[in-house]
């Protein structure tokens, strides 16, 4: 009986492994630990999906132009355990996100902390290296 289970399970596992590996990446493959970034903006969309949730955020650059950012977070389960709710990240919510920018310079970051308008600060569950960058009051923001 055990051999029969193995014959059924092994091919199934081997077929799903490549999809799982391709869908997930390490922090260093996409983000740069030497590019900490802080963005203040308004949530336009929140994707509560696995393996990473995403905040879509509109911000203003130094010239006043609207810039769209994508912020990678932890899984929905991690976010809920950290104190996030679906209401806290609804479209229109004003937030400050600190994290690490994409290596290729895109407006994409691995989120470290999200700070809400009322001052609440939550860890975003990102896969960054160690402690995520903390926004410094008065520091320039992108």
N, C-alpha and C positions, 0 to 999 in steps of 0.2 A: 504494500500500500504506500509506503514512503517513497519508493522509486517512482510510482505513478504520479504522486504529487510533485516530485522534483521534475519529472518530465513535462508537466503542465506549467509549473511555476517558472522554471528557468527560462524557457523561450519568451514568456511574457515579460519577465524582468529585463531580459536583454533587449527586447524591442522598445521598452519605455525608457531605458537608461540614456540613449543619445538625446532624446527630446528634453529630458530633465537637465542634462549637462549643458545643452545649448541654450536653454532658457535662463540659466543662472550664470552670473559672472562674479568675479572677485572685485573688490573695491579697486585694487590697483590696475585692473584691466581698463577701467573707464574713467576713474577719478584721480585727482592729483592732491596728495596730502600737503603739498607745498603751495596750494592755491586756496587758502581759506577765503570764504566769501559770505557776506551777510546781505540779504535782500529784504527790503520792506515792500509789501505789496498787498494786493487784494486777490483772494482765491477766486478763480473763474470756474474751476472744476476739481473734483477730488475723485480719484479712481481707487476704490477699496478692493484691490486685487492682489493675488499671490503671484510670484513670490515677493514682490515689492509693491507697496501702495505708492501712488504718485499724486502730488499736489501740482496743479497748473495755476500759475500765479502771474498777475500783471503788475509790473513795476514801472517806475519812471527812471530813465538813465540821466546822466549828468546834464544832457541837453534838453531834458523834459520830454523826450520821446517815450512812448509806451513800449515796453519790452516784455516779452513773455518768457517765463522761466518754468522749467519742469524740475520738481524736487522729488528725488527718490527717498522713500521712507521704508520702515520695516513692514512686516506683514500686517494685515488688518488685526489679527489676534494680538500681536505685540503692541500695536497702537492702542487698542482698547485697554489692555493691561496697564499701559502707561498713563491712562487718563483721557485719551482722546475719545470723542463721540462723533457720530455722524453730523450732529448739529454744530460742533465746534469748527468743522471744516467745510461748512456749506459755502456755496458761491456768495461772494460779497463780504466774507469775513476778512478783516484786516489783520495781517500777521507779519512778523519778522522771522525770517528763517536764516539760521547760520549753518554752514556746512562746507563742503569742498567741491570746487568746480570741476567740470569735465576736463579731461586732458586736452581735448581738441578745441577748447575755448568756447564751445556751445554754451548757451544759457541753460545749462543743466547742472544740477548739483546733487550730491549725496547729503541728505539732511542730517544735521546733528541735533539742533534744538529748534523748537517752534515757540515763539513768544506771542501771546495774544494781547489784544488791546487793553485788557484789564491787568496786564502784567504777569499773568500765569505763564510759566515756562515749562514745557514738557520735552523730554528726550524723544527724538523722532525714530529711534530704533534703527537708524542707518548702519551701514556696515563699515563706517570710517575707521581710521586707525586710532584706537584708544579713545581718549576724551575728545569730544567734538569741540570745535572752536566756539567760544562764548562771545556773543556780541558785546562790543565795548561801547559804552555810552559815549556819544559824540564822535565815534569813528565814522569815516566815510562809508556809505553803503551804496551798493550798486542798484 
